Amino acid sequence: MFKQRWYVVGKSERYDSPRVYALDRIQNLRITDAKFVFPPDFDPKEYFHYSLGIMVGEEEPVIIRLKAFGHQADYIRARPFHLSQQEIEKQEDYSVFEYFMRPTFDFYQEMLSQGAGVEILSPEPIRQKMLGQIRWMESLYQRPESAPSKKRKCTSSEK
């Protein structure tokens, strides 16, 4: 379960790797005689070990540092984002946390949900990717409310 949604890990006929499916989004299900057995070396805990959420991604895990301000640091201490979380610096008005994980879509969504309460310090490419998303969001609020909005799909490079 992640974000009040149940998921199942399974195999797709289209892909060679395990896939994660939200149970409430399955629209068509048929029972067949086909059998699927997870490979003996598949370990669900290891599969999700370096991920925040249910997205696994192809990225290699990296050390990510973020600064949490004020009460947000208390919240993160009480509800860690990831099992690798370590508080490496504690000051009166902020704390710095370190993680070893993949920077997946779920990671960026969680960071965005923290608003101005957190700042990604490093690595620089992840910081810049977040800055790109923040700038895009800012541009949405800078156009007049009555202006017709262009349909725009967020690309995987922005996620």
PyRosetta script that sets phi, psi and omega in degrees:
from pyrosetta import init, pose_from_sequence

init()
pose = pose_from_sequence("MFKQRWYVVGKSERYDSPRVYALDRIQNLRITDAKFVFPPDFDPKEYFHYSLGIMVGEEEPVIIRLKAFGHQADYIRARPFHLSQQEIEKQEDYSVFEYFMRPTFDFYQEMLSQGAGVEILSPEPIRQKMLGQIRWMESLYQRPESAPSKKRKCTSSEK")
pose.set_psi(1, 136.3)
pose.set_omega(1, 178.1)
pose.set_phi(2, -147.0)
pose.set_psi(2, 126.6)
pose.set_omega(2, 179.3)
pose.set_phi(3, 54.1)
pose.set_psi(3, 47.8)
pose.set_omega(3, 178.7)
pose.set_phi(4, 59.3)
pose.set_psi(4, 30.1)
pose.set_omega(4, 178.2)
pose.set_phi(5, -133.4)
pose.set_psi(5, 136.3)
pose.set_omega(5, 178.7)
pose.set_phi(6, -89.0)
pose.set_psi(6, 141.6)
pose.set_omega(6, -179.7)
pose.set_phi(7, -127.9)
pose.set_psi(7, 157.1)
pose.set_omega(7, 174.4)
pose.set_phi(8, -131.1)
pose.set_psi(8, 141.6)
pose.set_omega(8, 176.2)
pose.set_phi(9, -100.5)
pose.set_psi(9, 130.7)
pose.set_omega(9, -178.8)
pose.set_phi(10, -152.1)
pose.set_psi(10, -171.8)
pose.set_omega(10, -179.9)
pose.set_phi(11, -113.9)
pose.set_psi(11, 135.2)
pose.set_omega(11, 176.2)
pose.set_phi(12, -100.4)
pose.set_psi(12, 147.6)
pose.set_omega(12, 175.5)
pose.set_phi(13, -67.9)
pose.set_psi(13, -21.8)
pose.set_omega(13, -177.4)
pose.set_phi(14, -84.8)
pose.set_psi(14, -23.8)
pose.set_omega(14, -173.4)
pose.set_phi(15, -122.1)
pose.set_psi(15, 152.2)
pose.set_omega(15, -179.4)
pose.set_phi(16, -89.6)
pose.set_psi(16, -14.5)
pose.set_omega(16, -176.7)
pose.set_phi(17, -105.7)
pose.set_psi(17, 162.7)
pose.set_omega(17, 176.3)
pose.set_phi(18, -59.6)
pose.set_psi(18, 150.0)
pose.set_omega(18, 179.9)
pose.set_phi(19, -124.3)
pose.set_psi(19, 153.0)
pose.set_omega(19, 178.6)
pose.set_phi(20, -112.1)
pose.set_psi(20, 126.8)
pose.set_omega(20, -177.0)
pose.set_phi(21, -123.1)
pose.set_psi(21, 134.4)
pose.set_omega(21, 173.7)
pose.set_phi(22, -78.2)
pose.set_psi(22, 122.9)
pose.set_omega(22, -176.5)
pose.set_phi(23, -58.3)
pose.set_psi(23, -39.5)
pose.set_omega(23, -176.6)
pose.set_phi(24, -74.6)
pose.set_psi(24, -6.3)
pose.set_omega(24, 179.1)
pose.set_phi(25, -101.7)
pose.set_psi(25, -4.5)
pose.set_omega(25, 178.2)
pose.set_phi(26, -72.0)
pose.set_psi(26, 120.1)
pose.set_omega(26, -175.7)
pose.set_phi(27, -102.2)
pose.set_psi(27, -26.2)
pose.set_omega(27, -176.4)
pose.set_phi(28, -138.6)
pose.set_psi(28, 123.4)
pose.set_omega(28, -177.5)
pose.set_phi(29, -135.0)
pose.set_psi(29, 131.7)
pose.set_omega(29, 175.0)
pose.set_phi(30, -134.1)
pose.set_psi(30, 139.9)
pose.set_omega(30, 179.9)
pose.set_phi(31, -87.4)
pose.set_psi(31, 131.8)
pose.set_omega(31, 178.3)
pose.set_phi(32, -125.5)
pose.set_psi(32, 177.2)
pose.set_omega(32, 176.1)
pose.set_phi(33, -88.1)
pose.set_psi(33, -5.6)
pose.set_omega(33, -179.6)
pose.set_phi(34, -65.1)
pose.set_psi(34, 138.5)
pose.set_omega(34, -179.8)
pose.set_phi(35, -110.1)
pose.set_psi(35, 139.4)
pose.set_omega(35, 174.3)
pose.set_phi(36, -123.2)
pose.set_psi(36, 128.4)
pose.set_omega(36, 176.4)
pose.set_phi(37, -122.9)
pose.set_psi(37, 125.6)
pose.set_omega(37, 177.2)
pose.set_phi(38, -58.7)
pose.set_psi(38, 144.3)
pose.set_omega(38, 175.6)
pose.set_phi(39, -56.4)
pose.set_psi(39, 144.3)
pose.set_omega(39, -176.7)
pose.set_phi(40, -59.5)
pose.set_psi(40, -25.0)
pose.set_omega(40, -179.1)
pose.set_phi(41, -90.4)
pose.set_psi(41, 3.4)
pose.set_omega(41, 179.3)
pose.set_phi(42, -78.3)
pose.set_psi(42, 124.9)
pose.set_omega(42, 178.8)
pose.set_phi(43, -125.5)
pose.set_psi(43, 108.6)
pose.set_omega(43, -177.3)
pose.set_phi(44, -55.3)
pose.set_psi(44, -39.5)
pose.set_omega(44, 179.2)
pose.set_phi(45, -62.6)
pose.set_psi(45, -41.5)
pose.set_omega(45, 179.1)
pose.set_phi(46, -69.9)
pose.set_psi(46, -36.9)
pose.set_omega(46, -179.4)
pose.set_phi(47, -58.0)
pose.set_psi(47, -41.3)
pose.set_omega(47, -178.2)
pose.set_phi(48, -98.9)
pose.set_psi(48, 1.1)
pose.set_omega(48, -171.5)
pose.set_phi(49, -51.8)
pose.set_psi(49, -42.3)
pose.set_omega(49, -174.9)
pose.set_phi(50, -99.7)
pose.set_psi(50, 15.3)
pose.set_omega(50, -176.5)
pose.set_phi(51, -113.9)
pose.set_psi(51, 147.5)
pose.set_omega(51, 169.3)
pose.set_phi(52, -99.6)
pose.set_psi(52, 112.2)
pose.set_omega(52, -178.5)
pose.set_phi(53, 95.4)
pose.set_psi(53, -149.8)
pose.set_omega(53, -173.5)
pose.set_phi(54, -107.0)
pose.set_psi(54, -6.7)
pose.set_omega(54, 177.7)
pose.set_phi(55, -83.0)
pose.set_psi(55, 129.4)
pose.set_omega(55, -178.7)
pose.set_phi(56, -98.2)
pose.set_psi(56, -49.8)
pose.set_omega(56, 176.5)
pose.set_phi(57, 70.8)
pose.set_psi(57, 171.5)
pose.set_omega(57, -178.1)
pose.set_phi(58, -100.6)
pose.set_psi(58, -9.8)
pose.set_omega(58, -177.0)
pose.set_phi(59, -62.8)
pose.set_psi(59, 147.6)
pose.set_omega(59, 173.2)
pose.set_phi(60, -77.5)
pose.set_psi(60, 145.2)
pose.set_omega(60, 175.5)
pose.set_phi(61, -63.3)
pose.set_psi(61, 144.1)
pose.set_omega(61, 179.2)
pose.set_phi(62, -136.3)
pose.set_psi(62, 163.2)
pose.set_omega(62, 173.9)
pose.set_phi(63, -80.4)
pose.set_psi(63, 122.7)
pose.set_omega(63, -179.7)
pose.set_phi(64, -118.0)
pose.set_psi(64, 130.3)
pose.set_omega(64, 177.1)
pose.set_phi(65, -115.9)
pose.set_psi(65, 135.7)
pose.set_omega(65, 175.6)
pose.set_phi(66, -136.7)
pose.set_psi(66, 149.3)
pose.set_omega(66, 179.0)
pose.set_phi(67, -103.5)
pose.set_psi(67, 130.1)
pose.set_omega(67, 177.2)
pose.set_phi(68, -114.8)
pose.set_psi(68, 132.6)
pose.set_omega(68, -174.4)
pose.set_phi(69, -101.1)
pose.set_psi(69, 142.8)
pose.set_omega(69, 172.3)
pose.set_phi(70, 52.9)
pose.set_psi(70, -131.0)
pose.set_omega(70, -176.7)
pose.set_phi(71, -67.5)
pose.set_psi(71, -19.4)
pose.set_omega(71, 179.0)
pose.set_phi(72, -63.7)
pose.set_psi(72, -34.5)
pose.set_omega(72, 177.0)
pose.set_phi(73, -63.2)
pose.set_psi(73, -40.9)
pose.set_omega(73, 177.6)
pose.set_phi(74, -61.8)
pose.set_psi(74, -43.2)
pose.set_omega(74, 179.9)
pose.set_phi(75, -61.6)
pose.set_psi(75, -45.5)
pose.set_omega(75, -178.6)
pose.set_phi(76, -66.9)
pose.set_psi(76, -36.7)
pose.set_omega(76, 176.0)
pose.set_phi(77, -61.2)
pose.set_psi(77, -43.4)
pose.set_omega(77, -177.4)
pose.set_phi(78, -75.0)
pose.set_psi(78, -31.9)
pose.set_omega(78, -178.2)
pose.set_phi(79, -131.3)
pose.set_psi(79, 80.0)
pose.set_omega(79, -177.0)
pose.set_phi(80, -56.7)
pose.set_psi(80, 143.4)
pose.set_omega(80, 176.7)
pose.set_phi(81, -69.9)
pose.set_psi(81, -33.5)
pose.set_omega(81, -171.9)
pose.set_phi(82, -152.0)
pose.set_psi(82, 152.6)
pose.set_omega(82, -177.6)
pose.set_phi(83, -64.2)
pose.set_psi(83, -18.7)
pose.set_omega(83, 179.5)
pose.set_phi(84, -84.6)
pose.set_psi(84, -0.5)
pose.set_omega(84, -173.6)
pose.set_phi(85, -57.8)
pose.set_psi(85, 130.7)
pose.set_omega(85, 172.9)
pose.set_phi(86, -134.8)
pose.set_psi(86, 135.5)
pose.set_omega(86, 174.7)
pose.set_phi(87, -88.8)
pose.set_psi(87, 113.3)
pose.set_omega(87, -174.2)
pose.set_phi(88, -102.8)
pose.set_psi(88, -11.3)
pose.set_omega(88, 176.8)
pose.set_phi(89, -152.2)
pose.set_psi(89, 136.3)
pose.set_omega(89, 179.7)
pose.set_phi(90, -133.2)
pose.set_psi(90, 116.7)
pose.set_omega(90, 177.3)
pose.set_phi(91, -118.3)
pose.set_psi(91, 174.1)
pose.set_omega(91, -178.1)
pose.set_phi(92, -62.5)
pose.set_psi(92, -40.3)
pose.set_omega(92, -174.9)
pose.set_phi(93, -109.4)
pose.set_psi(93, 1.7)
pose.set_omega(93, 177.0)
pose.set_phi(94, -162.1)
pose.set_psi(94, 165.5)
pose.set_omega(94, 172.2)
pose.set_phi(95, -136.8)
pose.set_psi(95, 153.0)
pose.set_omega(95, 175.9)
pose.set_phi(96, -112.2)
pose.set_psi(96, 128.8)
pose.set_omega(96, 179.4)
pose.set_phi(97, -114.3)
pose.set_psi(97, 147.6)
pose.set_omega(97, 179.6)
pose.set_phi(98, -124.2)
pose.set_psi(98, 142.6)
pose.set_omega(98, -178.7)
pose.set_phi(99, -135.3)
pose.set_psi(99, 154.3)
pose.set_omega(99, 170.3)
pose.set_phi(100, -123.0)
pose.set_psi(100, 101.2)
pose.set_omega(100, -175.3)
pose.set_phi(101, -159.8)
pose.set_psi(101, 174.5)
pose.set_omega(101, 176.5)
pose.set_phi(102, -84.9)
pose.set_psi(102, 136.8)
pose.set_omega(102, 176.4)
pose.set_phi(103, -83.6)
pose.set_psi(103, 77.8)
pose.set_omega(103, -176.3)
pose.set_phi(104, -87.6)
pose.set_psi(104, 175.3)
pose.set_omega(104, 175.9)
pose.set_phi(105, -54.0)
pose.set_psi(105, -44.2)
pose.set_omega(105, 179.7)
pose.set_phi(106, -60.9)
pose.set_psi(106, -36.7)
pose.set_omega(106, 177.4)
pose.set_phi(107, -60.5)
pose.set_psi(107, -50.9)
pose.set_omega(107, -178.6)
pose.set_phi(108, -63.5)
pose.set_psi(108, -38.6)
pose.set_omega(108, 178.3)
pose.set_phi(109, -63.2)
pose.set_psi(109, -41.3)
pose.set_omega(109, 178.7)
pose.set_phi(110, -65.2)
pose.set_psi(110, -41.6)
pose.set_omega(110, 179.4)
pose.set_phi(111, -64.8)
pose.set_psi(111, -42.3)
pose.set_omega(111, 177.5)
pose.set_phi(112, -62.1)
pose.set_psi(112, -36.0)
pose.set_omega(112, -178.9)
pose.set_phi(113, -68.0)
pose.set_psi(113, -15.9)
pose.set_omega(113, 179.3)
pose.set_phi(114, -83.7)
pose.set_psi(114, -9.4)
pose.set_omega(114, 178.7)
pose.set_phi(115, 58.4)
pose.set_psi(115, -140.5)
pose.set_omega(115, -178.7)
pose.set_phi(116, -78.7)
pose.set_psi(116, 6.1)
pose.set_omega(116, 179.1)
pose.set_phi(117, -77.3)
pose.set_psi(117, -16.3)
pose.set_omega(117, 178.9)
pose.set_phi(118, -136.1)
pose.set_psi(118, 155.0)
pose.set_omega(118, 176.2)
pose.set_phi(119, -137.4)
pose.set_psi(119, 127.1)
pose.set_omega(119, 174.4)
pose.set_phi(120, -75.4)
pose.set_psi(120, 123.5)
pose.set_omega(120, -179.6)
pose.set_phi(121, -91.3)
pose.set_psi(121, -40.8)
pose.set_omega(121, -177.9)
pose.set_phi(122, -162.5)
pose.set_psi(122, 159.4)
pose.set_omega(122, 2.8)
pose.set_phi(123, -76.0)
pose.set_psi(123, 160.6)
pose.set_omega(123, -174.4)
pose.set_phi(124, -58.8)
pose.set_psi(124, -41.3)
pose.set_omega(124, 179.1)
pose.set_phi(125, -61.1)
pose.set_psi(125, -35.1)
pose.set_omega(125, 179.0)
pose.set_phi(126, -72.5)
pose.set_psi(126, -40.0)
pose.set_omega(126, 175.8)
pose.set_phi(127, -59.6)
pose.set_psi(127, -43.5)
pose.set_omega(127, -179.1)
pose.set_phi(128, -68.5)
pose.set_psi(128, -37.0)
pose.set_omega(128, 177.7)
pose.set_phi(129, -63.6)
pose.set_psi(129, -42.0)
pose.set_omega(129, 177.4)
pose.set_phi(130, -64.6)
pose.set_psi(130, -42.2)
pose.set_omega(130, 178.2)
pose.set_phi(131, -59.7)
pose.set_psi(131, -39.6)
pose.set_omega(131, 176.8)
pose.set_phi(132, -60.6)
pose.set_psi(132, -41.5)
pose.set_omega(132, 178.5)
pose.set_phi(133, -67.5)
pose.set_psi(133, -39.3)
pose.set_omega(133, 179.3)
pose.set_phi(134, -65.2)
pose.set_psi(134, -41.8)
pose.set_omega(134, 178.9)
pose.set_phi(135, -64.3)
pose.set_psi(135, -39.8)
pose.set_omega(135, 177.5)
pose.set_phi(136, -62.6)
pose.set_psi(136, -44.1)
pose.set_omega(136, 178.3)
pose.set_phi(137, -60.8)
pose.set_psi(137, -42.6)
pose.set_omega(137, 179.0)
pose.set_phi(138, -59.6)
pose.set_psi(138, -40.7)
pose.set_omega(138, -179.2)
pose.set_phi(139, -63.2)
pose.set_psi(139, -30.4)
pose.set_omega(139, 177.7)
pose.set_phi(140, -63.3)
pose.set_psi(140, -33.9)
pose.set_omega(140, -176.7)
pose.set_phi(141, -91.1)
pose.set_psi(141, -3.9)
pose.set_omega(141, -179.1)
pose.set_phi(142, -95.0)
pose.set_psi(142, -10.7)
pose.set_omega(142, 177.8)
pose.set_phi(143, -91.8)
pose.set_psi(143, 151.9)
pose.set_omega(143, -179.1)
pose.set_phi(144, -58.7)
pose.set_psi(144, 145.5)
pose.set_omega(144, -177.7)
pose.set_phi(145, -58.5)
pose.set_psi(145, -33.8)
pose.set_omega(145, -176.0)
pose.set_phi(146, -81.7)
pose.set_psi(146, -9.8)
pose.set_omega(146, -178.2)
pose.set_phi(147, -68.2)
pose.set_psi(147, 136.7)
pose.set_omega(147, 177.5)
pose.set_phi(148, -65.1)
pose.set_psi(148, 136.0)
pose.set_omega(148, -179.5)
pose.set_phi(149, -88.7)
pose.set_psi(149, 141.3)
pose.set_omega(149, 175.2)
pose.set_phi(150, -83.7)
pose.set_psi(150, 139.3)
pose.set_omega(150, 174.8)
pose.set_phi(151, -71.9)
pose.set_psi(151, 131.0)
pose.set_omega(151, -178.4)
pose.set_phi(152, -142.2)
pose.set_psi(152, 129.6)
pose.set_omega(152, 178.1)
pose.set_phi(153, -98.0)
pose.set_psi(153, 132.2)
pose.set_omega(153, 177.7)
pose.set_phi(154, -71.0)
pose.set_psi(154, 122.1)
pose.set_omega(154, -177.6)
pose.set_phi(155, -81.0)
pose.set_psi(155, 160.9)
pose.set_omega(155, -178.3)
pose.set_phi(156, -62.7)
pose.set_psi(156, -26.9)
pose.set_omega(156, 179.0)
pose.set_phi(157, -72.5)
pose.set_psi(157, -17.8)
pose.set_omega(157, 178.9)
pose.set_phi(158, -94.0)
pose.set_psi(158, -14.0)
pose.set_omega(158, -177.1)
pose.set_phi(159, -77.5)
pose.dump_pdb("model.pdb")
